[in-house]
Amino acid sequence: MKSVCVAAAILCFTFMGTWSAMGAESDDNTVIFYWENDVFSGTDRNYTNGFKLLWISGALDSYSEDRRLPDWSDKSIDSLPVINQPATTKHVGLSLGQKIYTPRDLDNPNLIPDDRPYAGWSYVGVTLLSKSERVLDAFELDLGLVGPQSYAREVQEEVHDLVDSIEPRGWDNQLKNEVGVNLVYERKWRLLQLGVENSDIFDFIPHGGMALGNVHTYANAGMEFRLGVNLPDDFGTGLIRPAGDASIPAPNARNNTTGCHLFAAVDGRAVLRNIFLDGNTFTDSHEVDRESFVADFMIGASVHFDQFKITYSHVYRTKEFETQEDEQIYGSVSISFTF
């Protein structure tokens, strides 16, 4: 486990250093760290832990300005629809993350047929963002590993040992190794902005999108309402999900140095595939009967000052599979730094 942690740390620092040294020479680069866990609701099951480190470039006139992208990708990126609209600014994002899923009874070493499989998903992602003052388009490619090579088992066992929690004994039944590839598109709109004296106090941010791949295939839509003092000039609150990153300033954003707000949001998904419930794509594995529609309801608070934004979200998720006993509640913390 120590070697895994060291390797992950080296990868993170290499990732950050390469981004800083090789990226386009622009201002307003943003780093965001996300941590999600159901410890905030006193449980340890279903989607039980996730982290994500995201780095978003400053504003670009074209994606080719960012030297982190290989030259051979320029023509392919330029041919993509929606994210190459004229009169928009562009950003490139790189992410590194992991999610962990477990059944309800961690003390049972046997396969539990009517509960979800043990599973981990470790991945890297590349996001192309295009924005105007009112619209943000995001196109993301995620590539990673499901199964033992995700090292989710080692991470959970090490953390549980560190905090003297129950030992999860069923990881021998986890999903098998599989390379995961996902393409995701999402659009956000900043609407109904109300304010006084150049300070927004209320806005409404709907969104819609879709995902295609062997990890997730779905169509989604939702909305967010924000109410506060000196709302940030960005596109709302993000969770650890593809193309859900919104904490980048809109073009011509005001220099809001201090503010806070409350928010409420919902995201609904019509799900055609979820590998963490449907099981491995190309081999037999544990699976359960997934629900075709899942919704997340979210409330929380955020504060921003200088170049920082700190957000806590409390998420209620409807049942994801037919034999699931209870809906899930978990917490999400994000810290972003723009420089």
C-alpha positions in Angstrom: 0.0 0.0 0.0 2.9 2.4 0.8 4.3 1.9 -2.7 0.8 2.7 -4.2 0.6 5.9 -2.1 4.1 7.0 -3.1 3.4 6.3 -6.8 0.1 8.3 -6.6 1.9 11.2 -4.9 4.6 11.2 -7.5 1.9 11.1 -10.2 0.1 14.0 -8.6 3.1 16.2 -8.3 4.3 15.3 -11.8 0.8 16.1 -13.1 0.8 19.5 -11.4 4.3 20.4 -12.3 3.9 19.4 -16.0 0.7 21.4 -16.2 2.3 24.5 -14.7 5.5 24.3 -16.8 4.1 23.3 -20.1 0.6 24.9 -20.2 -0.4 28.0 -22.1 0.8 31.3 -20.6 -2.5 32.5 -19.3 -4.0 33.7 -16.1 -6.8 32.2 -14.0 -5.6 28.6 -13.9 -7.8 26.8 -11.4 -7.0 23.8 -9.2 -9.9 22.0 -7.5 -9.8 19.1 -5.0 -12.9 17.1 -4.3 -13.6 14.6 -1.5 -16.8 12.7 -1.1 -17.8 10.2 1.6 -20.8 8.8 3.3 -19.2 9.3 6.7 -21.1 12.6 6.7 -24.3 10.6 7.1 -22.9 8.0 9.5 -23.0 5.1 6.9 -20.3 3.0 5.1 -21.9 1.5 2.0 -22.9 2.0 -1.7 -20.8 5.0 -3.1 -18.7 5.2 0.0 -15.7 7.3 -1.0 -14.4 9.4 -3.9 -11.6 11.9 -4.6 -10.7 14.0 -7.6 -7.9 16.4 -8.4 -8.6 18.7 -11.3 -6.5 21.3 -13.0 -8.2 23.7 -15.4 -6.2 26.0 -17.7 -6.7 29.7 -18.0 -8.8 31.2 -20.9 -7.6 30.2 -24.4 -8.6 31.5 -27.8 -8.2 27.9 -29.1 -7.4 24.6 -27.6 -4.2 24.3 -29.7 -2.7 27.1 -27.5 -2.4 24.6 -24.7 0.9 22.7 -25.2 -0.2 19.9 -22.9 -2.4 18.6 -25.8 -0.4 16.6 -28.5 -0.2 18.3 -31.9 -1.8 15.3 -33.6 -5.0 15.9 -31.6 -5.6 19.4 -33.0 -7.6 18.4 -36.1 -9.7 16.0 -34.2 -10.5 18.6 -31.5 -11.3 21.3 -34.1 -13.8 18.9 -35.7 -15.8 18.4 -32.5 -19.3 20.1 -32.5 -20.5 22.6 -29.9 -17.2 23.2 -28.1 -15.7 25.1 -31.1 -18.3 27.9 -31.3 -16.9 31.3 -32.3 -16.8 34.1 -29.8 -16.2 31.7 -26.9 -13.2 31.2 -24.6 -11.7 27.7 -24.2 -10.2 25.8 -21.3 -8.4 22.5 -21.0 -8.8 20.3 -17.9 -6.9 17.3 -16.6 -8.2 15.2 -13.8 -7.1 12.3 -11.6 -9.6 10.4 -9.4 -10.9 7.3 -7.7 -14.3 6.1 -6.6 -15.1 3.2 -4.2 -18.4 1.2 -4.0 -19.2 -1.5 -1.4 -22.3 -3.5 -0.3 -24.0 -2.9 3.1 -22.5 -5.7 5.1 -18.8 -5.1 5.1 -18.2 -7.9 7.7 -19.5 -10.7 5.3 -16.7 -12.3 3.3 -19.1 -14.1 1.0 -20.7 -12.7 -2.2 -24.0 -11.0 -1.3 -26.3 -11.7 -4.3 -28.9 -9.1 -3.6 -26.5 -6.3 -2.8 -24.2 -4.3 -5.0 -20.7 -5.6 -5.9 -17.5 -4.4 -4.4 -15.9 -2.2 -7.0 -13.3 0.5 -7.6 -12.8 3.0 -10.5 -9.4 4.8 -10.8 -9.1 7.1 -13.8 -7.6 10.1 -15.6 -9.7 12.5 -17.6 -9.2 15.2 -20.2 -11.9 17.9 -20.4 -12.5 20.5 -23.1 -14.5 23.5 -21.9 -16.0 26.3 -24.1 -17.9 29.2 -22.5 -19.6 32.5 -23.1 -21.0 34.7 -20.4 -24.2 32.6 -20.2 -23.3 29.1 -21.5 -20.7 26.5 -20.6 -20.1 23.4 -22.8 -18.0 20.5 -21.5 -16.7 17.5 -23.4 -14.8 14.9 -21.4 -12.9 11.7 -22.1 -12.2 9.5 -19.1 -9.8 6.5 -19.2 -9.2 4.2 -16.3 -9.4 0.8 -14.6 -12.2 -1.0 -12.8 -11.3 -4.0 -10.6 -8.3 -5.0 -8.5 -6.0 -2.8 -10.5 -8.0 0.3 -9.4 -6.4 -0.3 -5.9 -9.7 0.6 -4.3 -9.4 -2.3 -2.0 -6.0 -1.3 -0.7 -7.1 2.3 -0.2 -10.3 1.4 1.8 -8.5 -1.3 3.9 -5.7 1.2 4.7 -8.0 4.0 5.7 -10.2 1.7 7.8 -7.2 0.4 9.6 -6.0 4.0 10.1 -9.3 5.1 11.7 -9.9 1.8 13.5 -13.0 1.1 11.5 -14.5 -2.3 10.6 -12.4 -4.4 8.2 -14.1 -4.8 4.8 -13.9 -8.6 4.2 -15.6 -9.1 0.9 -13.2 -7.6 -1.6 -12.4 -11.0 -3.0 -15.8 -10.7 -4.7 -15.1 -7.4 -6.4 -15.6 -6.8 -10.1 -12.8 -8.1 -12.4 -10.2 -6.0 -14.1 -11.5 -4.0 -17.0 -10.3 -0.9 -18.9 -13.0 1.8 -18.7 -13.6 4.4 -21.4 -16.2 7.1 -21.2 -17.2 10.1 -23.4 -19.3 12.7 -21.7 -20.9 16.0 -22.8 -22.8 18.5 -20.7 -24.1 22.1 -21.1 -24.8 24.6 -18.4 -26.7 27.9 -18.7 -26.5 30.9 -16.3 -30.0 32.4 -16.2 -32.2 34.7 -14.1 -29.3 36.6 -12.6 -30.6 39.1 -10.1 -28.4 41.6 -8.2 -27.9 45.0 -6.6 -24.9 47.3 -7.1 -22.9 45.0 -9.3 -23.3 42.1 -6.9 -25.4 39.1 -7.9 -27.6 37.7 -5.1 -29.6 35.0 -7.0 -29.2 32.9 -10.1 -30.6 29.8 -11.8 -28.3 27.3 -13.6 -29.9 24.5 -15.5 -27.9 21.8 -17.2 -28.3 18.8 -19.5 -26.0 16.1 -21.0 -25.2 12.5 -21.8 -22.5 9.9 -21.3 -21.5 6.9 -23.5 -19.1 4.2 -22.6 -18.6 0.8 -20.9 -18.5 2.5 -17.4 -21.6 4.8 -17.7 -24.2 5.3 -20.4 -27.0 7.8 -19.5 -28.8 11.0 -20.3 -29.1 13.6 -17.6 -30.7 17.0 -16.8 -31.0 19.2 -13.8 -30.8 22.6 -12.3 -29.3 24.7 -9.5 -30.6 27.7 -7.5 -28.1 29.9 -5.7 -28.9 32.7 -3.1 -26.3 34.7 -1.3 -24.1 37.7 -1.1 -21.8 38.5 -4.0 -22.3 35.3 -5.9 -19.2 34.0 -7.8 -19.1 34.5 -11.5 -18.9 30.8 -12.3 -21.3 28.1 -13.4 -22.4 26.6 -10.1 -21.5 23.7 -7.9 -19.7 20.6 -9.0 -19.6 17.1 -7.7 -17.3 14.2 -8.7 -18.9 13.3 -11.9 -17.8 13.6 -15.6 -18.2 17.1 -17.1 -19.7 18.4 -13.8 -16.9 20.9 -13.1 -18.2 24.4 -13.0 -15.9 26.5 -10.7 -14.3 28.4 -13.5 -15.1 32.1 -13.9 -17.3 33.3 -16.7 -15.8 35.7 -19.3 -15.5 39.3 -18.1 -16.1 38.1 -14.5 -16.0 40.7 -11.8 -13.2 40.5 -9.2 -15.5 39.3 -6.4 -13.1 39.0 -3.5 -15.5 37.8 -0.8 -18.9 36.3 -0.8 -21.1 33.4 0.4 -24.2 31.7 -0.7 -26.6 28.8 -0.2 -27.6 26.5 -3.0 -30.1 23.7 -3.9 -29.7 21.5 -6.9 -31.1 18.4 -8.6 -29.7 16.1 -11.3 -31.7 13.2 -12.8 -30.3 10.4 -15.0 -31.9 8.0 -17.3 -29.4 5.1 -17.0 -28.7 2.6 -19.7 -25.5 1.2 -18.2 -23.7 1.4 -14.8 -20.8 -1.1 -14.6 -20.8 -0.9 -10.8 -24.3 -2.4 -10.8 -24.5 -4.2 -14.2 -21.1 -5.9 -13.7 -18.2 -6.4 -16.1 -18.8 -5.9 -19.8 -16.8 -8.7 -21.3 -16.8 -11.4 -18.5 -19.2 -12.8 -15.9 -19.2 -11.1 -12.6 -21.5 -10.1 -9.7 -24.4 -7.9 -10.8 -27.7 -6.6 -9.5 -30.9 -5.2 -11.2 -30.3 -1.5 -11.6 -33.0 1.2 -11.5 -33.5 2.9 -14.9 -33.8 6.4 -13.3 -31.7 7.9 -10.5 -31.8 11.4 -9.0 -29.5 13.3 -6.8 -30.8 16.1 -4.6 -28.2 18.5 -3.2 -28.2 21.3 -0.7 -25.2 23.2 0.7 -23.2 26.3 1.3 -20.2 27.9 -0.3 -17.8 30.8 0.6 -15.2 32.5 -1.6 -12.5 34.9 -0.7 -9.5 36.2 -2.6 -8.7 33.3 -5.0 -10.3 30.5 -3.0 -13.8 28.9 -3.0 -14.8 26.3 -0.4 -18.0 24.3 -0.8 -19.9 21.7 1.2 -22.7 19.8 -0.5 -25.1 17.3 1.2 -26.4 14.8 -1.4 -29.4 12.6 -1.3 -29.4 9.9 -4.0 -32.5 7.8 -4.8 -32.1 4.0 -5.0 -29.8 2.8 -7.7 -30.8 -0.9 -7.8 -34.0 -2.8 -7.1 -32.9 -4.6 -3.9 -31.3 -1.6 -2.3 -32.7 -1.2 1.2 -32.3 2.6 1.6 -31.6 5.7 -0.4 -28.1 7.1 0.1 -26.9 10.2 1.7 -23.3 11.4 1.4 -21.3 14.6 1.7 -19.0 16.4 -0.8 -16.3 18.9 0.0 -14.5 20.9 -2.7 -11.7 23.5 -2.4 -10.8 25.5 -5.5 -7.9 27.9 -6.0 -7.6 30.2 -9.0 -4.3 31.8 -9.8 
